[in-house]
Amino acid sequence: MSNQLSSWVKKKILKKDQNLLSLNDPYMVIEKILKNTRVNGILDAGASNGRISRVLLKSFPKARAYAFEPNPMYKELLEIYAREDARFHPQYLALSDHEGSADLFITESPGNTSLLSPGERLKEIDPQGAGVKERRSVELVTIDEWARRNNDLTIEVMKFDIQGAELQALQGGAEVLHKSTCAVYIEVWFNTPYQGGALYSEIDLFFRKLDFILYDLFKPKYSKDGLIMWANALYVDPAKIKV
């Protein structure tokens, strides 16, 4: 896209002044990349209301989706989806690099809920939604141990939206990622608003060590003063994708 056209789209259609990364729908991109690759398992970390799991199941109708969501506010809805679709499997667990338990910081805005404590920057971004209204102990599991306990499930597609705790979850799933995963769509933070949250550079280095490459970046978000905060990244393992 030319700079002139990009500028026009930003101002007239998207009402934005920031740089564009990609206008493509990331889930359509994933479907296109994996059109010749059999997808048996989808892991949705931070599934919330299950919408993205359902989108991915439409793209890969022969797959099963495992929707990880420790926030109890979504349980009733996820149970309804599970009854409606035998391919949809809620997992009321939090993903990390070890097993046990940890506090989940449930915030006023559900989308800010995390295993990590909100920092001052989150309060600046979302003053009303950043406040912690409850701390609830939740069960932790690693992707690798969970997969082993479930007959060594293969997971070809992963999606992560767990508010700064992505690296720990990835580290707990290195074996599954290496063996079967073809594509990972993940929220990445350039300037994290969570205490101890991993930065994009750390996520990227982790993937490079597993021979995944960055395919594209989507939906960048900025603070009110123009500081880039986060985006969504698509990583793929070219060796596992059938062309």
WOVEN-V568908 format. One record per pair of residues at least 12 apart in sequence whose C-alpha atoms are under 10 Angstrom apart, sorted by the first residue. I is the first residue (numbers start at 1). J is the second residue. If there is no record, write none. Layout:
BEGIN
i=I j=J
i=I j=J
END
This chain:
BEGIN
i=1 j=20
i=1 j=22
i=3 j=19
i=3 j=20
i=6 j=19
i=6 j=20
i=6 j=21
i=7 j=19
i=7 j=20
i=17 j=226
i=18 j=220
i=18 j=221
i=18 j=222
i=18 j=226
i=18 j=227
i=18 j=228
i=19 j=220
i=20 j=217
i=20 j=218
i=20 j=219
i=20 j=220
i=21 j=216
i=21 j=217
i=21 j=218
i=21 j=219
i=21 j=220
i=21 j=231
i=22 j=216
i=22 j=217
i=22 j=218
i=22 j=219
i=22 j=220
i=23 j=217
i=23 j=218
i=23 j=219
i=24 j=216
i=24 j=217
i=24 j=218
i=24 j=219
i=25 j=218
i=25 j=219
i=26 j=185
i=26 j=216
i=26 j=217
i=26 j=218
i=26 j=219
i=26 j=232
i=26 j=233
i=26 j=234
i=27 j=52
i=27 j=55
i=27 j=56
i=27 j=59
i=27 j=185
i=27 j=234
i=28 j=55
i=28 j=56
i=28 j=59
i=29 j=215
i=29 j=216
i=29 j=234
i=30 j=56
i=30 j=59
i=30 j=157
i=30 j=182
i=30 j=183
i=30 j=184
i=30 j=185
i=30 j=234
i=30 j=235
i=30 j=236
i=31 j=56
i=31 j=58
i=31 j=59
i=31 j=60
i=32 j=59
i=33 j=182
i=33 j=183
i=33 j=236
i=33 j=238
i=33 j=241
i=33 j=242
i=33 j=243
i=34 j=59
i=34 j=60
i=34 j=156
i=34 j=157
i=34 j=182
i=34 j=183
i=34 j=236
i=34 j=240
i=34 j=241
i=34 j=242
i=34 j=243
i=35 j=59
i=35 j=60
i=35 j=241
i=35 j=242
i=35 j=243
i=36 j=241
i=36 j=242
i=36 j=243
i=37 j=60
i=37 j=156
i=37 j=182
i=37 j=240
i=37 j=241
i=37 j=242
i=37 j=243
i=38 j=60
i=38 j=62
i=38 j=63
i=38 j=156
i=38 j=241
i=38 j=242
i=39 j=57
i=39 j=59
i=39 j=60
i=39 j=61
i=39 j=62
i=39 j=63
i=39 j=64
i=39 j=154
i=39 j=155
i=39 j=156
i=39 j=157
i=39 j=180
i=39 j=181
i=39 j=182
i=40 j=60
i=40 j=61
i=40 j=62
i=40 j=63
i=40 j=64
i=40 j=65
i=40 j=153
i=40 j=154
i=40 j=155
i=40 j=156
i=40 j=157
i=40 j=180
i=41 j=57
i=41 j=60
i=41 j=62
i=41 j=63
i=41 j=64
i=41 j=65
i=41 j=66
i=41 j=87
i=41 j=153
i=41 j=154
i=41 j=155
i=41 j=156
i=41 j=157
i=41 j=158
i=41 j=180
i=41 j=181
i=42 j=56
i=42 j=57
i=42 j=60
i=42 j=63
i=42 j=64
i=42 j=65
i=42 j=66
i=42 j=67
i=42 j=88
i=42 j=154
i=42 j=155
i=42 j=156
i=42 j=157
i=42 j=158
i=42 j=159
i=42 j=181
i=42 j=183
i=42 j=184
i=43 j=56
i=43 j=64
i=43 j=65
i=43 j=66
i=43 j=67
i=43 j=68
i=43 j=89
i=43 j=91
i=43 j=143
i=43 j=154
i=43 j=155
i=43 j=156
i=43 j=157
i=43 j=158
i=43 j=159
i=43 j=160
i=43 j=181
i=43 j=184
i=44 j=56
i=44 j=65
i=44 j=66
i=44 j=67
i=44 j=68
i=44 j=69
i=44 j=90
i=44 j=91
i=44 j=157
i=44 j=158
i=44 j=159
i=44 j=160
i=44 j=161
i=44 j=162
i=44 j=184
i=44 j=185
i=45 j=66
i=45 j=67
i=45 j=68
i=45 j=69
i=45 j=70
i=45 j=91
i=45 j=93
i=45 j=94
i=45 j=95
i=45 j=158
i=45 j=159
i=45 j=160
i=45 j=161
i=45 j=162
i=45 j=166
i=45 j=169
i=45 j=186
i=46 j=67
i=46 j=68
i=46 j=69
i=46 j=70
i=46 j=71
i=46 j=93
i=46 j=94
i=46 j=95
i=46 j=111
i=46 j=113
i=46 j=114
i=46 j=159
i=46 j=160
i=46 j=161
i=46 j=162
i=46 j=163
i=46 j=166
i=47 j=66
i=47 j=67
i=47 j=68
i=47 j=69
i=47 j=70
i=47 j=71
i=47 j=74
i=47 j=78
i=47 j=90
i=47 j=91
i=47 j=92
i=47 j=159
i=47 j=160
i=47 j=161
i=47 j=162
i=48 j=67
i=48 j=68
i=48 j=69
i=48 j=70
i=48 j=71
i=48 j=72
i=48 j=73
i=48 j=74
i=48 j=75
i=48 j=77
i=48 j=78
i=48 j=110
i=48 j=111
i=48 j=161
i=48 j=162
i=49 j=67
i=49 j=69
i=49 j=73
i=49 j=74
i=49 j=75
i=49 j=76
i=49 j=77
i=49 j=78
i=49 j=81
i=50 j=65
i=50 j=66
i=50 j=67
i=50 j=68
i=50 j=69
i=50 j=74
i=50 j=75
i=50 j=77
i=50 j=78
i=50 j=81
i=50 j=82
i=50 j=88
i=50 j=89
i=50 j=90
i=51 j=67
i=51 j=78
i=51 j=81
i=52 j=65
i=52 j=67
i=52 j=159
i=53 j=65
i=53 j=66
i=53 j=67
i=53 j=68
i=53 j=87
i=53 j=88
i=53 j=89
i=53 j=90
i=53 j=158
i=53 j=159
i=54 j=67
i=54 j=81
i=54 j=85
i=54 j=87
i=54 j=88
i=56 j=157
i=56 j=158
i=56 j=159
i=57 j=85
i=57 j=87
i=57 j=88
i=60 j=157
i=61 j=87
i=62 j=87
i=63 j=87
i=63 j=88
i=63 j=155
i=63 j=156
i=63 j=157
i=64 j=85
i=64 j=86
i=64 j=87
i=64 j=88
i=64 j=89
i=64 j=155
i=65 j=86
i=65 j=87
i=65 j=88
i=65 j=89
i=65 j=90
i=65 j=91
i=65 j=155
i=65 j=157
i=65 j=158
i=66 j=87
i=66 j=88
i=66 j=89
i=66 j=90
i=66 j=91
i=66 j=155
i=66 j=158
i=67 j=88
i=67 j=89
i=67 j=90
i=67 j=91
i=67 j=92
i=67 j=93
i=67 j=159
i=68 j=89
i=68 j=90
i=68 j=91
i=68 j=92
i=68 j=93
i=68 j=94
i=68 j=95
i=68 j=160
i=68 j=162
i=69 j=90
i=69 j=91
i=69 j=92
i=69 j=93
i=69 j=94
i=69 j=95
i=69 j=162
i=70 j=90
i=70 j=91
i=70 j=92
i=70 j=93
i=70 j=94
i=70 j=95
i=70 j=104
i=70 j=113
i=70 j=114
i=70 j=115
i=70 j=136
i=70 j=137
i=70 j=138
i=70 j=139
i=70 j=140
i=71 j=92
i=71 j=93
i=71 j=94
i=71 j=104
i=71 j=105
i=71 j=106
i=71 j=110
i=71 j=113
i=71 j=114
i=71 j=136
i=71 j=138
i=72 j=92
i=72 j=106
i=72 j=136
i=72 j=138
i=73 j=106
i=73 j=110
i=74 j=92
i=74 j=110
i=75 j=90
i=75 j=91
i=75 j=92
i=78 j=90
i=78 j=91
i=78 j=92
i=92 j=138
i=92 j=139
i=92 j=140
i=93 j=138
i=93 j=139
i=93 j=140
i=93 j=141
i=93 j=142
i=94 j=114
i=94 j=115
i=94 j=138
i=94 j=139
i=94 j=140
i=94 j=141
i=94 j=142
i=94 j=143
i=94 j=162
i=94 j=165
i=94 j=169
i=95 j=115
i=95 j=139
i=95 j=140
i=95 j=141
i=95 j=142
i=95 j=143
i=95 j=146
i=95 j=162
i=95 j=165
i=95 j=166
i=95 j=168
i=95 j=169
i=95 j=170
i=95 j=171
i=95 j=172
i=95 j=173
i=96 j=115
i=96 j=139
i=96 j=140
i=96 j=141
i=96 j=142
i=96 j=143
i=96 j=165
i=96 j=166
i=96 j=167
i=96 j=168
i=96 j=169
i=96 j=170
i=96 j=171
i=96 j=172
i=96 j=173
i=97 j=140
i=97 j=141
i=97 j=142
i=97 j=143
i=97 j=144
i=97 j=165
i=97 j=166
i=97 j=167
i=97 j=168
i=97 j=169
i=97 j=170
i=97 j=171
i=97 j=172
i=97 j=173
i=97 j=174
i=98 j=140
i=98 j=141
i=98 j=142
i=98 j=143
i=98 j=144
i=98 j=145
i=98 j=168
i=98 j=169
i=98 j=171
i=98 j=172
i=99 j=139
i=99 j=140
i=99 j=141
i=99 j=142
i=99 j=143
i=99 j=145
i=99 j=146
i=99 j=172
i=100 j=138
i=100 j=139
i=100 j=140
i=100 j=141
i=100 j=142
i=101 j=136
i=101 j=137
i=101 j=138
i=101 j=139
i=101 j=140
i=101 j=141
i=102 j=115
i=102 j=116
i=102 j=135
i=102 j=136
i=102 j=137
i=102 j=138
i=102 j=139
i=102 j=140
i=103 j=115
i=103 j=116
i=103 j=117
i=103 j=134
i=103 j=135
i=103 j=136
i=103 j=137
i=103 j=138
i=103 j=139
i=103 j=140
i=104 j=116
i=104 j=117
i=104 j=132
i=104 j=134
i=104 j=135
i=104 j=136
i=104 j=137
i=104 j=138
i=104 j=139
i=105 j=117
i=105 j=118
i=105 j=130
i=105 j=131
i=105 j=132
i=105 j=133
i=105 j=134
i=105 j=135
i=105 j=136
i=105 j=137
i=106 j=118
i=106 j=130
i=106 j=131
i=106 j=132
i=106 j=133
i=106 j=134
i=106 j=135
i=106 j=136
i=107 j=128
i=107 j=129
i=107 j=130
i=107 j=131
i=107 j=132
i=107 j=133
i=107 j=134
i=107 j=135
i=108 j=126
i=108 j=127
i=108 j=128
i=108 j=129
i=108 j=130
i=108 j=131
i=108 j=132
i=108 j=133
i=108 j=134
i=109 j=126
i=109 j=127
i=109 j=128
i=109 j=129
i=109 j=130
i=109 j=131
i=109 j=132
i=109 j=133
i=110 j=129
i=110 j=130
i=110 j=132
i=111 j=129
i=111 j=130
i=111 j=161
i=111 j=162
i=111 j=163
i=112 j=126
i=112 j=129
i=112 j=130
i=112 j=131
i=112 j=132
i=112 j=162
i=112 j=163
i=112 j=164
i=112 j=193
i=112 j=194
i=113 j=129
i=113 j=130
i=113 j=131
i=113 j=132
i=113 j=133
i=113 j=134
i=113 j=135
i=113 j=162
i=113 j=163
i=113 j=164
i=114 j=132
i=114 j=161
i=114 j=162
i=114 j=163
i=114 j=164
i=114 j=165
i=114 j=194
i=114 j=197
i=115 j=135
i=115 j=136
i=115 j=137
i=115 j=138
i=115 j=162
i=115 j=163
i=115 j=164
i=115 j=165
i=115 j=194
i=115 j=195
i=115 j=197
i=116 j=162
i=116 j=163
i=116 j=164
i=116 j=165
i=116 j=193
i=116 j=194
i=116 j=195
i=116 j=196
i=116 j=197
i=117 j=130
i=117 j=132
i=117 j=135
i=117 j=163
i=117 j=164
i=117 j=193
i=117 j=194
i=117 j=195
i=117 j=196
i=117 j=197
i=118 j=130
i=118 j=131
i=118 j=132
i=118 j=163
i=118 j=164
i=118 j=192
i=118 j=193
i=118 j=194
i=118 j=195
i=118 j=196
i=118 j=197
i=119 j=192
i=119 j=193
i=119 j=194
i=119 j=195
i=119 j=196
i=119 j=197
i=120 j=193
i=120 j=194
i=120 j=195
i=121 j=191
i=121 j=192
i=121 j=193
i=121 j=194
i=121 j=195
i=121 j=223
i=121 j=229
i=122 j=192
i=122 j=193
i=122 j=194
i=122 j=195
i=122 j=223
i=123 j=193
i=124 j=193
i=124 j=223
i=124 j=224
i=125 j=193
i=125 j=222
i=125 j=223
i=125 j=224
i=125 j=225
i=125 j=229
i=126 j=223
i=130 j=193
i=140 j=169
i=141 j=169
i=141 j=172
i=141 j=173
i=142 j=168
i=142 j=169
i=142 j=170
i=142 j=171
i=142 j=172
i=142 j=173
i=142 j=174
i=143 j=155
i=143 j=169
i=143 j=170
i=143 j=171
i=143 j=172
i=143 j=173
i=143 j=174
i=143 j=175
i=143 j=176
i=143 j=177
i=144 j=169
i=144 j=170
i=144 j=171
i=144 j=172
i=144 j=173
i=144 j=174
i=144 j=175
i=144 j=176
i=144 j=177
i=145 j=172
i=145 j=173
i=145 j=175
i=145 j=176
i=146 j=172
i=146 j=173
i=147 j=173
i=147 j=175
i=147 j=176
i=148 j=176
i=152 j=176
i=153 j=176
i=153 j=180
i=154 j=176
i=154 j=177
i=154 j=179
i=154 j=180
i=154 j=181
i=155 j=176
i=155 j=177
i=155 j=179
i=155 j=180
i=155 j=181
i=155 j=182
i=155 j=183
i=156 j=176
i=156 j=177
i=156 j=179
i=156 j=180
i=156 j=181
i=156 j=182
i=156 j=183
i=156 j=184
i=156 j=240
i=156 j=241
i=157 j=177
i=157 j=180
i=157 j=181
i=157 j=182
i=157 j=183
i=157 j=184
i=157 j=185
i=157 j=236
i=158 j=170
i=158 j=177
i=158 j=181
i=158 j=182
i=158 j=183
i=158 j=184
i=158 j=185
i=158 j=186
i=158 j=234
i=158 j=235
i=159 j=183
i=159 j=184
i=159 j=185
i=159 j=186
i=159 j=187
i=159 j=232
i=159 j=233
i=159 j=234
i=160 j=184
i=160 j=185
i=160 j=186
i=160 j=187
i=160 j=188
i=160 j=232
i=160 j=233
i=161 j=185
i=161 j=186
i=161 j=187
i=161 j=188
i=161 j=232
i=162 j=186
i=162 j=187
i=162 j=188
i=163 j=187
i=163 j=188
i=163 j=189
i=163 j=192
i=163 j=193
i=163 j=194
i=163 j=197
i=163 j=198
i=164 j=187
i=164 j=188
i=164 j=189
i=164 j=192
i=164 j=193
i=164 j=194
i=164 j=195
i=164 j=196
i=164 j=197
i=164 j=198
i=164 j=199
i=164 j=200
i=164 j=230
i=165 j=187
i=165 j=188
i=165 j=194
i=165 j=195
i=165 j=196
i=165 j=197
i=165 j=198
i=166 j=186
i=166 j=187
i=166 j=188
i=166 j=189
i=166 j=197
i=166 j=198
i=166 j=199
i=166 j=203
i=167 j=188
i=167 j=197
i=167 j=198
i=167 j=199
i=167 j=200
i=167 j=202
i=167 j=203
i=167 j=204
i=167 j=206
i=168 j=197
i=168 j=198
i=168 j=203
i=170 j=203
i=170 j=206
i=170 j=207
i=171 j=203
i=171 j=206
i=171 j=207
i=174 j=206
i=174 j=207
i=174 j=210
i=175 j=210
i=177 j=207
i=177 j=210
i=177 j=212
i=177 j=237
i=178 j=207
i=178 j=210
i=178 j=211
i=178 j=212
i=178 j=237
i=178 j=240
i=179 j=240
i=180 j=237
i=180 j=240
i=181 j=212
i=181 j=236
i=181 j=237
i=181 j=240
i=181 j=241
i=182 j=212
i=182 j=235
i=182 j=236
i=182 j=237
i=182 j=238
i=182 j=239
i=182 j=240
i=182 j=241
i=182 j=242
i=183 j=212
i=183 j=213
i=183 j=214
i=183 j=215
i=183 j=234
i=183 j=235
i=183 j=236
i=183 j=237
i=183 j=238
i=183 j=240
i=183 j=241
i=184 j=207
i=184 j=212
i=184 j=214
i=184 j=215
i=184 j=233
i=184 j=234
i=184 j=235
i=184 j=236
i=184 j=237
i=185 j=215
i=185 j=216
i=185 j=217
i=185 j=218
i=185 j=232
i=185 j=233
i=185 j=234
i=185 j=235
i=185 j=236
i=186 j=203
i=186 j=217
i=186 j=218
i=186 j=231
i=186 j=232
i=186 j=233
i=186 j=234
i=186 j=235
i=187 j=200
i=187 j=203
i=187 j=217
i=187 j=218
i=187 j=219
i=187 j=220
i=187 j=230
i=187 j=231
i=187 j=232
i=187 j=233
i=187 j=234
i=188 j=200
i=188 j=201
i=188 j=202
i=188 j=203
i=188 j=204
i=188 j=217
i=188 j=220
i=188 j=229
i=188 j=230
i=188 j=231
i=188 j=232
i=188 j=233
i=188 j=234
i=189 j=201
i=189 j=202
i=189 j=203
i=189 j=220
i=189 j=221
i=189 j=228
i=189 j=229
i=189 j=230
i=189 j=231
i=189 j=232
i=189 j=233
i=190 j=220
i=190 j=221
i=190 j=227
i=190 j=228
i=190 j=229
i=190 j=230
i=190 j=231
i=191 j=222
i=191 j=223
i=191 j=227
i=191 j=228
i=191 j=229
i=191 j=230
i=192 j=228
i=192 j=229
i=192 j=230
i=193 j=229
i=193 j=230
i=199 j=230
i=200 j=230
i=200 j=231
i=200 j=232
i=200 j=233
i=203 j=233
i=204 j=233
i=204 j=235
i=207 j=235
i=207 j=236
i=207 j=237
i=208 j=235
i=208 j=237
i=210 j=237
i=211 j=235
i=211 j=236
i=211 j=237
i=211 j=238
i=211 j=239
i=212 j=234
i=212 j=235
i=212 j=236
i=212 j=237
i=212 j=238
i=212 j=239
i=213 j=234
i=213 j=235
i=213 j=236
i=213 j=237
i=213 j=238
i=214 j=233
i=214 j=234
i=214 j=235
i=214 j=236
i=214 j=237
i=215 j=233
i=215 j=234
i=215 j=235
i=215 j=236
i=215 j=237
i=215 j=238
i=216 j=232
i=216 j=233
i=216 j=234
i=216 j=235
i=216 j=236
i=217 j=231
i=217 j=232
i=217 j=233
i=217 j=234
i=217 j=235
i=218 j=230
i=218 j=231
i=218 j=232
i=218 j=233
i=218 j=234
i=219 j=231
i=219 j=232
i=219 j=233
i=220 j=232
i=220 j=233
END
